[in-house]
Amino acid sequence: MKNDFSEMEDDLKAAIDVLKKGGVILYPTDTIWGIGCDATNEDAVRRVYDIKQRDDSKALITLTDNPTLISRLADMPDVAYDVIEACAEDQPMTIIYDGGRNLAKNLLAEDGSIGIRVTSEKFSAELCRRFKRPIVSTSANISGQPSPKSFSEITEEVKSKMDYIVKYRQTDNTPHKPSKIIKLKANGAVTIIRG
């Protein structure tokens, strides 16, 4: 039987291979299980919208493992570092920034903003680090249906549309919930979207 590390290693290699080919994966994150793809690939992002049966005017969240990368992806005010650090000890926080860039155009909201979360969860952080690009993370459900709190709650309909399903943490039934979401303007003004 494989140990935790070798299973994760196999999953990371397989998931990155799929992401590089423009595929879609199902993977554990710092919040709930996510549907993911290369956040710079418009065709892959379109597939995620199709799988979720979601209008592409509703932007998707992007994950990264390193806050210093955010300035390449959006207009990041200096106060963002303090907000990210303060939230790291509490609950995962997705921050919506103005001026999204270097990402698939269909990933951005109509106003050009983008939601980005820095993950410190073992698997998703290592996936981002090795892939060297931001990765889409959206709840593993059809739009309008409840977000699954664990892998066991993800429907067969969603699973059947994936190019790769990560094995790591599938048996972890610890309830997880979506991140908090705030909007952070270039001038530092904060609006709470989901607390």
C-alpha positions in Angstrom: 0.0 0.0 0.0 1.3 3.4 -0.9 2.0 5.9 1.8 0.5 9.4 1.9 3.6 11.1 0.3 3.9 8.7 -2.7 0.2 8.9 -3.4 0.4 12.7 -3.4 3.5 12.6 -5.6 1.7 10.4 -8.2 -1.3 12.7 -8.1 0.8 15.9 -8.5 2.5 14.5 -11.6 -0.7 13.3 -13.2 -2.6 16.5 -12.4 0.2 18.7 -13.8 0.3 16.6 -17.0 -3.4 17.1 -17.5 -3.2 20.8 -16.7 -0.4 21.3 -19.2 -2.6 19.7 -21.9 -5.5 22.0 -21.2 -7.5 19.5 -19.2 -9.7 19.8 -16.2 -9.1 18.2 -12.8 -11.0 17.6 -9.5 -8.7 18.3 -6.6 -8.6 19.1 -2.9 -7.9 22.7 -1.8 -7.6 24.7 1.4 -11.4 25.0 1.4 -13.7 22.5 -0.5 -12.9 20.3 -3.4 -12.4 22.2 -6.6 -12.7 21.9 -10.3 -9.5 23.2 -11.7 -7.7 24.1 -14.9 -4.9 26.3 -16.2 -6.1 29.9 -15.4 -4.3 31.2 -18.5 -6.0 28.8 -20.9 -9.3 30.2 -22.3 -10.4 26.9 -23.8 -9.9 25.1 -20.4 -11.7 27.9 -18.5 -14.6 27.6 -21.0 -14.8 23.8 -20.2 -15.1 24.6 -16.5 -18.0 27.0 -17.2 -19.6 24.3 -19.3 -19.2 21.6 -16.6 -20.7 23.8 -14.0 -23.4 25.0 -16.4 -22.5 28.5 -15.3 -22.8 31.8 -17.2 -19.2 33.1 -17.9 -20.2 36.5 -16.7 -19.8 35.0 -13.1 -16.1 35.0 -12.7 -14.2 32.1 -11.2 -11.6 32.1 -8.4 -7.9 31.5 -9.1 -5.4 29.9 -6.7 -1.7 30.6 -6.2 0.7 29.4 -3.6 2.6 32.7 -3.2 1.3 36.2 -2.5 4.2 37.8 -4.4 2.8 36.4 -7.6 -0.5 38.3 -7.3 1.0 41.6 -8.5 1.6 39.9 -11.9 -2.1 38.9 -12.1 -3.9 42.0 -10.8 -3.7 45.5 -9.3 -2.5 44.7 -5.8 -2.5 47.5 -3.2 0.2 47.2 -0.5 -2.4 46.6 2.2 -3.2 43.3 0.5 -0.1 41.6 2.1 -1.3 42.6 5.6 -4.9 41.3 4.8 -3.5 38.0 3.4 -1.2 37.5 6.5 -4.0 38.4 8.9 -6.4 35.9 7.3 -3.9 33.1 7.0 -4.4 32.4 10.7 -8.2 32.5 10.6 -10.1 31.1 7.5 -9.1 31.0 3.9 -9.7 34.4 2.2 -10.4 35.0 -1.5 -9.6 38.6 -2.4 -11.1 40.3 -5.5 -8.6 42.6 -7.1 -9.1 45.2 -9.9 -7.2 45.0 -13.1 -6.9 41.3 -13.7 -4.2 40.4 -16.3 -2.0 37.6 -17.6 -5.0 35.3 -17.2 -7.6 33.9 -19.6 -9.9 36.7 -20.6 -13.0 34.6 -19.8 -11.8 34.2 -16.2 -12.2 37.9 -15.4 -15.4 39.5 -14.2 -17.1 42.0 -16.5 -15.4 44.9 -14.7 -12.0 43.2 -15.2 -11.6 42.1 -11.6 -10.3 38.7 -10.5 -10.7 36.7 -7.3 -7.4 35.2 -6.1 -6.7 33.1 -3.0 -3.3 32.1 -1.7 -3.5 28.5 -0.6 -1.3 27.0 2.1 -3.0 23.5 2.0 -0.5 20.8 1.3 -1.7 19.5 -2.1 -3.1 22.6 -3.8 -0.1 24.7 -2.8 2.4 22.2 -4.1 0.3 21.9 -7.3 0.5 25.6 -7.9 4.2 25.7 -7.0 5.1 23.0 -9.5 2.7 24.1 -12.3 4.2 27.6 -12.1 0.9 29.2 -13.2 -2.3 30.1 -11.4 -5.0 27.4 -11.3 -8.7 27.9 -11.4 -10.6 26.7 -8.3 -14.4 26.6 -8.3 -16.6 24.4 -6.2 -17.2 20.9 -7.6 -20.9 21.2 -8.3 -23.3 22.2 -11.0 -24.1 26.0 -10.6 -27.0 26.5 -8.2 -26.6 23.1 -6.4 -25.1 22.9 -2.9 -21.3 23.0 -2.7 -20.0 19.6 -1.6 -18.3 19.7 1.8 -16.2 16.5 1.1 -15.3 14.4 -1.8 -18.1 11.9 -1.0 -20.7 14.6 -1.7 -19.5 15.3 -5.3 -22.0 14.0 -7.9 -21.2 11.4 -10.5 -22.3 13.9 -13.1 -19.4 16.2 -12.1 -16.9 13.4 -11.7 -17.7 12.0 -15.2 -16.6 15.2 -16.9 -13.1 15.4 -15.3 -9.9 14.5 -17.2 -8.2 13.6 -13.8 -9.5 13.1 -10.3 -7.0 13.4 -7.5 -6.9 10.5 -5.1 -5.2 12.3 -2.3 -7.7 13.2 0.5 -10.7 11.5 -1.0 -11.4 9.6 2.2 -11.0 12.8 4.3 -14.6 13.6 5.4 -13.7 16.5 7.6 -16.3 19.2 6.7 -14.8 22.1 4.8 -16.5 25.3 3.7 -15.9 27.9 1.0 -13.6 30.8 1.7 -14.5 34.3 2.9 -14.5 36.7 0.0 -13.6 40.4 0.1 -13.1 43.0 -2.6 -10.0 45.1 -2.2 -9.8 48.3 -4.2 -6.6 49.9 -5.4 -7.0 52.6 -2.8 -7.2 50.0 0.0 -11.0 50.1 0.5 -12.4 46.8 1.6 -15.9 45.4 0.9 -17.0 42.1 2.4 -18.7 39.9 -0.2 -19.0 36.6 1.8 -18.1 36.5 5.4 
